[in-house]
Amino acid sequence: MNTAIEFLPARCDVLIVGAGPAGAAAAITLARAGLDVVIVDQHAFPRDKVCGDGLIPDAHQALAKLGVLTQVMQQARMANFLTCTSPRGKRLDIEGQLAVLPRKQLDDIVCRAAVAAGARMFAPLRFTELLEEDDRVVGARLRQGSQALDVLATWVILATGAVPAALIAAKMSRRQGPSAVAMRCYIKNEAMADELTQLEVIFHKSLAPGYGWIFPCGQGVFNIGVGVFNVGGGLLGHRATARSTVADTNLRDMFDKLPGLSDSARRLISGGEQLGPLKGAPLRCTLEGALLARPGLLVTGEAAGSTYALTGEGIGKAMETGMLAGESILLAPRLGEAQARSHYQSQIDALRPRFKLYERAQLFSLHPWLADIVIWRARKSPRLRQRLSGILNETSNPGQLFTLKGLVRLLTQ
Ligand SMILES: Cc1cc2nc3c(=O)[nH]c(=O)nc-3n(C[C@H](O)[C@H](O)[C@H](O)COP(=O)(O)OP(=O)(O)OC[C@H]3O[C@@H](n4cnc5c(N)ncnc54)[C@H](O)[C@@H]3O)c2cc1C
């Protein structure tokens, strides 16, 4: 996988920077179509990635499209429910096709599929700057230690995730601060393996605007963490002032509150053994904060903000946008380079309404009593439970559920 850099070619059709789910999905799409693809990452694989490791239905669909779902599910811990705990301690199970697999394993599987499809992977190699001719990107400068290497490419794809350094170097960043930050660790507690079998999220006012989670990875190991979002508002029909909660929050303090808020968290932590340190990372959400394209260059995955606000789920949409980047490049010989770029732009624009709904729904985490209302109503209403499951599975549109009108209807139905 991590081919020695003396074999790094001087030129290729597509150079992909970042071998996370977005970059690897783009690589699979392009390499299967016969293009000469080089994928690089600053870390040697397999590598850890700070994440909740939860695979929601959109990730299942993307993995199926990439042809690796069966392989992933052989290693993953599968689940059928997302259990939401309200601030008042009420629980609601939302049905969905779910799974958990540590990113060290997941990303390795997807990357190996890219290599099996014909992409060549080189790591560790860090992207530092674009190579340009007139206004066009014609390649990238990569570094290993003090050694700099230039690779020319017809297209460069930046799939560098939520840390904005590469975007800034490529002059594609429109926002340096993250949309959210989150922190997690792994805990081994075999005694709870048969008890905590579903994905669990915990809403509480002392975690607002954010939430905690416990996701079972299998073999008695659990991913447990907390995340907090910058919330702009808009749900109640007016634009609330953006609160810079990300900058003001101490995630470790937030994590330490979890045992007091959730009996599962308390027993998991007190009776378990922590594996490795508690680690934090930023998230970029709502398809905002970056330019998507310029001649010779596409930005995809979380670098393009492809993670959902409210939930912080982003693995599925990273792969989906990565595939869209690959498919758009494949149109270039027929439609021309500029049309391929605008195709990509329009495909991403088509995803925006759903991302906007998740952004609006963040008021649920800002005002967790709203979660109390929804959970209280849903426990009594199979129709509402079905609707929430439809949203999770992306088979139905949230519509007005996350608006003032939608909430009033919810209370009066
Ligand atoms: C704590 C936390 C919990 C989360 N939980 C979940 C969850 O449970 N489910 C879910 O769906 N999503 C979750 N997410 C979001 C998810 O992690 C991201 O949406 C997803 O990783 C985005 O994939 P990506 O391929 O765009 O970026 P990444 O997975 O971040 O991959 C980017 C790659 O680019 C490489 N790179 C960056 N800069 C350079 C450079 N200059 N040169 C070379 N390589 C570079 C990095 O090393 C990395 O391998 C969570 C995020 C956090 C922080």
The ligand as an SDF file (V2000), in Angstrom:
LIG
                    3D

 53 58  0  0  0  0  0  0  0  0999 V2000
  -14.6410   13.0900   17.2650 C   0  0  0  0  0  0  0  0  0  0  0  0
  -15.3540   12.9130   15.9380 C   0  0  0  0  0  0  0  0  0  0  0  0
  -16.3700   11.9800   15.8560 C   0  0  0  0  0  0  0  0  0  0  0  0
  -16.9830   11.7290   14.6110 C   0  0  0  0  0  0  0  0  0  0  0  0
  -17.9030   10.7260   14.5460 N   0  0  0  0  0  0  0  0  0  0  0  0
  -18.4220   10.3680   13.3570 C   0  0  0  0  0  0  0  0  0  0  0  0
  -19.2520    9.2240   13.2660 C   0  0  0  0  0  0  0  0  0  0  0  0
  -19.4890    8.5090   14.2340 O   0  0  0  0  0  0  0  0  0  0  0  0
  -19.7610    8.9290   12.0260 N   0  0  0  0  0  0  0  0  0  0  0  0
  -19.5230    9.7000   10.9340 C   0  0  0  0  0  0  0  0  0  0  0  0
  -20.0500    9.4060    9.8530 O   0  0  0  0  0  0  0  0  0  0  0  0
  -18.6920   10.7750   11.0080 N   0  0  0  0  0  0  0  0  0  0  0  0
  -18.1270   11.1160   12.1830 C   0  0  0  0  0  0  0  0  0  0  0  0
  -17.2490   12.1690   12.2420 N   0  0  0  0  0  0  0  0  0  0  0  0
  -16.9350   12.9160   11.0150 C   0  0  0  0  0  0  0  0  0  0  0  0
  -15.9570   12.1160   10.1430 C   0  0  0  0  0  0  0  0  0  0  0  0
  -14.7990   11.8360   10.8830 O   0  0  0  0  0  0  0  0  0  0  0  0
  -15.6100   12.9230    8.8760 C   0  0  0  0  0  0  0  0  0  0  0  0
  -16.8010   13.3710    8.2680 O   0  0  0  0  0  0  0  0  0  0  0  0
  -14.8260   12.0870    7.8490 C   0  0  0  0  0  0  0  0  0  0  0  0
  -13.6180   11.6240    8.3940 O   0  0  0  0  0  0  0  0  0  0  0  0
  -14.5240   12.9190    6.5980 C   0  0  0  0  0  0  0  0  0  0  0  0
  -13.7970   12.1360    5.6770 O   0  0  0  0  0  0  0  0  0  0  0  0
  -12.7230   12.8140    4.6860 P   0  0  0  0  0  0  0  0  0  0  0  0
  -12.2020   11.7300    3.8340 O   0  0  0  0  0  0  0  0  0  0  0  0
  -13.3270   14.0020    4.0540 O   0  0  0  0  0  0  0  0  0  0  0  0
  -11.5840   13.3710    5.6450 O   0  0  0  0  0  0  0  0  0  0  0  0
  -10.5800   12.5380    6.6260 P   0  0  0  0  0  0  0  0  0  0  0  0
  -11.1770   11.2690    7.0410 O   0  0  0  0  0  0  0  0  0  0  0  0
  -10.1920   13.5150    7.6910 O   0  0  0  0  0  0  0  0  0  0  0  0
   -9.3460   12.2430    5.6940 O   0  0  0  0  0  0  0  0  0  0  0  0
   -8.5080   13.2770    5.2730 C   0  0  0  0  0  0  0  0  0  0  0  0
   -7.1380   12.6920    5.0140 C   0  0  0  0  0  0  0  0  0  0  0  0
   -6.3210   13.7300    4.4410 O   0  0  0  0  0  0  0  0  0  0  0  0
   -5.0210   13.6210    4.9620 C   0  0  0  0  0  0  0  0  0  0  0  0
   -4.3810   14.9420    4.8470 N   0  0  0  0  0  0  0  0  0  0  0  0
   -4.7680   16.1010    5.4190 C   0  0  0  0  0  0  0  0  0  0  0  0
   -3.9240   17.0800    5.0650 N   0  0  0  0  0  0  0  0  0  0  0  0
   -2.9890   16.5390    4.2580 C   0  0  0  0  0  0  0  0  0  0  0  0
   -1.8480   17.0420    3.5770 C   0  0  0  0  0  0  0  0  0  0  0  0
   -1.4870   18.3290    3.6710 N   0  0  0  0  0  0  0  0  0  0  0  0
   -1.1020   16.1960    2.8210 N   0  0  0  0  0  0  0  0  0  0  0  0
   -1.4520   14.8720    2.7170 C   0  0  0  0  0  0  0  0  0  0  0  0
   -2.5220   14.3500    3.3520 N   0  0  0  0  0  0  0  0  0  0  0  0
   -3.2830   15.1630    4.1070 C   0  0  0  0  0  0  0  0  0  0  0  0
   -5.2480   13.2040    6.4150 C   0  0  0  0  0  0  0  0  0  0  0  0
   -4.0890   12.5800    6.9530 O   0  0  0  0  0  0  0  0  0  0  0  0
   -6.4270   12.2390    6.2810 C   0  0  0  0  0  0  0  0  0  0  0  0
   -6.0200   10.8940    6.1570 O   0  0  0  0  0  0  0  0  0  0  0  0
  -16.6150   12.4710   13.4620 C   0  0  0  0  0  0  0  0  0  0  0  0
  -15.6160   13.4360   13.5670 C   0  0  0  0  0  0  0  0  0  0  0  0
  -14.9870   13.6650   14.7820 C   0  0  0  0  0  0  0  0  0  0  0  0
  -13.8750   14.6890   14.8670 C   0  0  0  0  0  0  0  0  0  0  0  0
  1  2  1  0
  2  3  1  0
  2 52  2  0
  3  4  2  0
  4  5  1  0
  4 50  1  0
  5  6  2  0
  6  7  1  0
  6 13  1  0
  7  8  2  0
  7  9  1  0
  9 10  1  0
 10 11  2  0
 10 12  1  0
 12 13  2  0
 13 14  1  0
 14 15  1  0
 14 50  1  0
 15 16  1  0
 16 17  1  0
 16 18  1  0
 18 19  1  0
 18 20  1  0
 20 21  1  0
 20 22  1  0
 22 23  1  0
 23 24  1  0
 24 25  2  0
 24 26  1  0
 24 27  1  0
 27 28  1  0
 28 29  2  0
 28 30  1  0
 28 31  1  0
 31 32  1  0
 32 33  1  0
 33 34  1  0
 33 48  1  0
 34 35  1  0
 35 36  1  0
 35 46  1  0
 36 37  1  0
 36 45  1  0
 37 38  2  0
 38 39  1  0
 39 40  1  0
 39 45  2  0
 40 41  1  0
 40 42  2  0
 42 43  1  0
 43 44  2  0
 44 45  1  0
 46 47  1  0
 46 48  1  0
 48 49  1  0
 50 51  2  0
 51 52  1  0
 52 53  1  0
M  END
$$$$
